[in-house]
């Protein structure tokens, strides 16, 4: 949505997006989260869904997560590595935000029709 506001000295312009607030049955998105260097799955990594805390999930032993009955055509998530159980000693995984896309059915995360896994780098505790 765009909005222009006239104010003293000129015109201010604002651009923003709103969150969809309707969950659609059978609109599921799944994926895998892995360590950028080793390729190992991240276990216990939390995916938090903006506006739908009841949809939050945690990755399993294969790094897999599945978000169920999500909004379409997209929704926004935050991945939180603070509860990941298989973190290298002296390291942690970041908190990252990203829009996810959905299509009204169960799909794997994809880009241009090609499924992909999410890879995150471990960060040294001393650097955070």
C-alpha positions in Angstrom: 0.0 0.0 0.0 1.2 3.5 -0.8 0.1 6.7 0.8 1.1 10.3 0.1 0.7 13.0 2.7 1.0 16.7 1.9 2.8 18.6 4.7 4.5 22.0 5.1 7.5 22.1 2.8 6.5 19.3 0.5 4.9 15.8 0.2 5.9 12.8 2.3 5.5 9.4 0.8 5.1 6.1 2.8 5.2 2.6 1.6 4.3 -0.4 3.7 2.8 -3.9 3.6 0.2 -5.3 5.8 0.1 -8.9 7.2 -2.7 -11.2 6.0 -4.7 -12.3 9.0 -6.7 -15.3 7.5 -5.3 -18.8 7.8 -6.2 -21.1 5.0 -6.8 -24.9 5.6 -4.3 -27.2 3.8 -2.0 -24.2 2.9 1.1 -25.8 4.4 4.8 -24.9 3.8 7.7 -27.2 4.8 11.4 -27.0 4.6 14.7 -27.9 6.1 17.3 -25.8 8.0 20.9 -26.7 7.9 24.3 -25.4 9.1 26.0 -23.4 6.3 29.4 -25.1 6.8 28.7 -28.7 7.8 25.3 -29.2 6.1 24.1 -30.8 9.2 20.4 -30.3 10.1 19.7 -27.7 12.9 17.6 -29.5 15.6 15.3 -27.4 17.8 15.5 -24.3 15.6 12.3 -22.3 16.1 10.2 -20.8 13.3 7.9 -18.0 14.6 5.0 -16.8 12.4 4.2 -13.1 12.6 0.5 -12.6 13.7 0.0 -16.4 14.3 1.9 -17.5 17.4 -0.1 -20.7 17.6 1.5 -21.7 14.2 5.1 -21.6 15.6 7.1 -24.8 15.1 10.5 -26.3 16.0 12.7 -28.3 13.6 13.0 -32.1 14.2 16.1 -34.3 14.0 16.3 -33.9 10.3 16.0 -30.1 10.4 12.5 -30.3 9.0 9.6 -28.0 9.9 6.1 -27.7 8.6 3.9 -24.6 9.0 0.2 -25.6 8.7 -2.8 -23.6 7.5 -0.9 -20.5 6.6 -2.0 -17.3 4.8 -1.6 -16.9 1.0 0.1 -15.8 -1.1 2.8 -15.0 1.6 3.4 -14.6 5.3 6.4 -13.5 7.4 8.4 -15.6 9.7 11.4 -15.2 12.1 13.8 -18.1 12.6 15.3 -18.2 16.0 18.4 -20.3 16.6 18.6 -19.7 20.4 17.0 -23.1 21.3 18.9 -25.2 18.7 20.3 -28.2 20.5 23.2 -29.2 18.2 25.2 -26.0 18.3 29.0 -26.2 18.0 30.7 -25.3 21.3 31.1 -21.5 21.7 28.7 -20.7 18.8 25.0 -19.8 18.2 22.7 -19.5 15.3 21.2 -16.1 14.3 17.6 -14.8 14.5 16.5 -14.0 10.9 13.3 -12.8 9.3 12.0 -13.7 5.9 8.8 -13.8 3.9 7.6 -17.3 2.9 5.3 -17.9 0.0 2.3 -20.3 -0.1 0.0 -21.6 -2.7 -3.1 -23.1 -1.1 -1.6 -26.6 -0.9 1.4 -28.3 0.8 4.6 -27.1 -0.7 8.3 -27.1 0.1 10.1 -23.8 0.2 11.1 -23.0 -3.3 12.5 -20.3 -5.6 11.5 -20.1 -9.2 10.0 -23.6 -8.9 13.1 -25.2 -7.4 12.9 -26.5 -3.8 15.7 -25.3 -1.5 16.9 -25.7 2.1 17.8 -22.8 4.4 21.5 -22.7 5.4 22.5 -20.6 8.4 26.1 -19.9 9.6 27.0 -20.4 13.2 28.2 -17.2 14.9 30.9 -17.1 17.6 29.4 -16.2 21.0 32.2 -13.6 21.4 31.1 -11.9 18.2 27.5 -11.4 19.3 
